[in-house]
Amino acid sequence: MIKAKVVMDRDFAIGQTDPRLFGAFVEHLGRCVYGGIYEPGHPTADRQGFRRDVLELVKELGPTIMRYPGGNFVSGYNWEDGVGPAKDRPARLDLAWFTTEPNTFGTNEFVDWCRAAKVEPMFAVNLGTRGGDAARNLVEYCNHPGGTHLSDLRRKHGWEKPHAIKFWCLGNEMDGPWQMEYKTATEYGRVAKEAAKMMRWIDPTIELASCGSSGRNMQTYGRWEDEVLEHTFEQVEYISLHTYFNNYAGDTAAFLASPDLMDTFIDEVVSIADGVSARRRSSKKIMLSFDEWNVWYRTRRNRADRVKEGWPVAPPILEEIYSMEDALVFGGACVSLLNHADRVKTACLAQLVNVIAPIMTETGGPAWRQTIFHPFAHMSRLGRGRVLRANVDCPSYDASYYDPRGTLDQYFPATGVQYLKLAAVASDTGGLNILALNRDLKRSIEVTIDTRGFGQLDVAEALEMHDADLKAHNTKAAPDRVKPRALKDAAVAKGTIKLKLAPASWNVVRLEPAK
Ligand code: AHR
């Protein structure tokens, strides 16, 4: 058993969480759209072909904003192919995932699905094979009320009212050679700036995110952000970050340490953005959009997991099966995002269904929750409010995290990794929510939390996720093999919260003012 002492004060906050921090992502990739959210003919499908069983799970998961339509896919996408009568829409080869895209689901269907799921749509525009002209046309089609060719086309297609899409991503991972027409920072910065200018001229109320690096391990990382923001600083509110955690090395301690490198990544991008701002003597602060994050490695490197030959429609690719171990790392990432609530205003779990996803489906069959579903649902439900500056005093360890880029081996030091990783959120009800990861594989942590300025609190809910088998996962036959259970050792005594966290466990505790 090890001990940890946590001190926090109700008045010392990092920041209020933005509702968009709890977003996810739907890409035209594998069975995310077709066979995932959309499956006409499925026993639960509604009139529009939306799977109701998936919608129910999405509501329980609690995402607030949904990025669409990619991802790598967007860099070759003609949005015009996905609107109008479905029978007239062209099928196209998608060079991102080497599939055939039938285009029977597109912009308008996605907006309707978002309304049904009660989430805000977030759109990415194609700045790979296309540019500012296609981007501004899409904004006009979606957001202009009427009286022009494109806005009237939307009305003719059956959507009388504008979609009022607020959040737009200026392309996707444009620094990556795997992207259709990837660019240098200079090339991308120029295109993004001009596209942004025109998109905002059409709708001044939109918010824009420029592409940051597709990962902290990219060779151009840092210089890319600096130059892209040099071009786009006046036009954008956000810069994006993407991270996929891995355990290629089979080093669980390093894998569990990796969310701390997400903290470092965020801090570094904040510094670069603030540097660009400082050079201008500007008071503007560029916020961060962490619009792709998850664990992803088993179905990443091997071409057979990413590509099914013969240009199929919606093949089962990137269908990562998540374990208990992955849920722990995932929970650590939730804590990292919450603890940067002052600068990370948007974040999207990549992705939503089937493709590296918290929800799995069988085409024609049932839907179930993967292990990572639970920490996300906890973060979305308990992360609303003011994140407090919690001082954690606890033993730590050092690790070396392997995060290869292409064929290049790269190790990243993670030092002073505290076994306890924790976020504390003061809720609107006057209560306090604790989200905590114990990264010690063998020992429990006895945690004492000194909460100042709260008055008497009672434990209203306490849950843990823990399984002696770190490889345990959920399947269609055993959909609840890994799920949260009651955390018994959670109590408040003389104003101090006492928790006992099992080895390798994810824990959440909701405290409410005593009655
Ligand atoms: O989410 C899967 C892929 O990961 C996305 O298409 C791309 O943006 C990233 O490389």
Residues whose N, C-alpha, C, O or C-beta is under 5 A from the ligand:
A	BS01	AHR	G71 N72 F73 E173 A350
